[in-house]
């Protein structure tokens, strides 16, 4: 049986469509150069540590990452969580979600998604995507009102949030495209501060 060029293209498109969307495996290849690697942010996959530099000895979670990198999940303020990236040289690079993603109470999603580039057979993390669940209703502080996809670039000399994208407002592929080009963009400005009564300054 002979297939035309059009038929081959259609068949290839169907095969590719069947391999996209869900990512239950540890890695999902999205193109030849960049792939996703996932880190579980739950207590079952991370090690509970104590910050000895903190007078309150606040506990945090140390989570394994990729290519010598790791993540620290910590409470940064009452009812707020954020992530520090620990690079291969053991430098701690705080992302400050409480300043650059949302000033409201917030928790983190179950997984972090690394965008990883392979160069000369070695993996190099270039960005991190984490879902930040904001609780913006003061009358119901337990209710998640909005989930942000926090995109952070990972450069040789810095890591910072570059984008705050509302989950569901754009396709997941669009979030990944923002991550893949994050190194080309500046760090995001801080979110407006909050007043003493919890209102956001506009």
N, C-alpha and C positions, 0 to 999 in steps of 0.2 A: 504494500500500500504506500502510495506517495502522497506526502503532504505539501501543500503550497507554502510559500513564505508566510502568507497571511495566516494560514492554519497553524504554523509553528509558533507564530507570535501569539495567537490566541491561546494555544495550549500552554505556552510559558506563562502567560498572564494568569491563567487559572491555577497553575501550580504554585505561583508566588502568592496568590491570594489565599490559598489554603494554608500557607505557612506563616501568616502574619497574625496580628492582634494579640492573643494571649501569650504570657511568658511564664509558664510554670517552671521551665528549666532554669538552671543557674545563669545561662547566657542566652542571649537572643541576638543573632547577627542581623543588622539592619542594612548594611552595605559592605562592600569589600574592605573599607578602611576603618570604619567605626562600628563598635558593637556596644551592647548594654551588659553590664554585670550588676547583680543585685546583692545588697547587704540587708539582712534581716535586722531590724532595730529593736526586736523584742528581747526581754530579759533572758529568754531561753537560749538565745544565740550570742549574747554579749556577756561580758564579765562585769560584775558590780565592783566598782572601786570607790575609794574615799579620797576626796581632794584635801590633802594635808596642808595645802597653802591657804585653805579657807578656814577662818576661825570657827565656823560652824561645822566643819568637816562634812560638807554636803556630799552625798553620794552621787555617782554618775555611772553611766554604762559605757564601757569600752567595747566597740564592735569591730571585728576584723573587716578589712576592705579588700583592695586589689593592688597588686604590684608594689607591696610594701607600705601602702597607705592604710589608714584606719579612720574610724569615726568615733567621736565622743558625743554621746547624747546627755545633755545636762539641763537641769532646771536653772534658768537664768533670772527668773523673777517669780513672784507668786503667781501660780497658774500658767506659767509660760515655759516652753521648752525651745531649745535651739541645738545646733550641731557645731562642733569644732572638727575640722579636717586635720588629721595628723599625717604629715607627708613622710616620704621615705627617709628623710633626714631627722625625723622625730620633732619637727617644728609643729607647733599647735597654731592653727589658723582659724579663729572664731568666725562664724558666718553671721551671727547677730540677727537671727530671724525676728527677735522682738523689736528691732529697730528698722529693719529693711523689708520685712514681709507684712507684719501686722503688729500693732501696739496692743491689741486686745488679747485676752486669754487665749491660749492655743496649745495644742498637742500635735504630735507628729504622726504621720502614717506608719504603717507596719514595715515598709521597705524603703531603702534609698536606692536610686538607680544611678550607677556610674556610667558615664559615656567614656569609652576607652578606645584610644587609637593604637594601632599596632605598627611599630616602626622597627625595622630590622629584626623582626621576630620578638620584640619586647613590647609589653603592654604599657601604655602611658595614659593615665587618667587625665581627661581634658575638661570634664564638667560633672556636676552632681545635680540630680533632680530629687527633691524631697517634697512630699505633700504635707502642707501645714494646715491643720484644721482649726479655723478661727471660730471663737465663740463671741459674737459681737452683740448679742442680745443681753443687756444688763438685767432684764427681768427674768431671763431663763439662762443663766450662765453655763448650764450643762449642755445646752443645745449647740450643735455645730451648725453655724449659719452659712459658712462659706469655706471651701477648701481651695487653697492656693498651691500651685506648683511652683516651688521656689527653685529657680535655676541659678546655679553658682558656677563661675568659671574656676578652673584650677590651672594656674600658670606656674612656671618655675619659681617665681618670686612672690606670688600672692594667691589668695583665694577670696572671692567675695561674691555676694549675690548680684546678678546682673538683671534678672527678670523675675517678676511676680505675676504669674498667669493664672487666671481663675479656671479651676478645673471644670471641664464641660463647655467652656466658652469657645474652645478651639480643639481640633483633633489632637490625639496623642502624638501623632507624627509632627505636628506643628511645635509642640513642646520640645520634642527631640531636636528639631531643626534649630530652635533657639539655643539649646544646649550645645549643639555642635558648632555654632558660630559664636559662642559666648566669649571666647578669648579675644575676639575682635572688638568687643564692646566695653565701655567703661563700667565701673562698679555703680550700682543703683544708688540714688540718693535716699536718705533716710525718710521714713514715713512721717507724716505730721505728728507732733506730740499730742498727748492727751491731757485734759485738764484734771483737776482734783476730783471732779464728780464723774470722771470716766468718759467725757465727751472728747471726740477727736477735734483738734484745732484745724480749721479749714483755711 
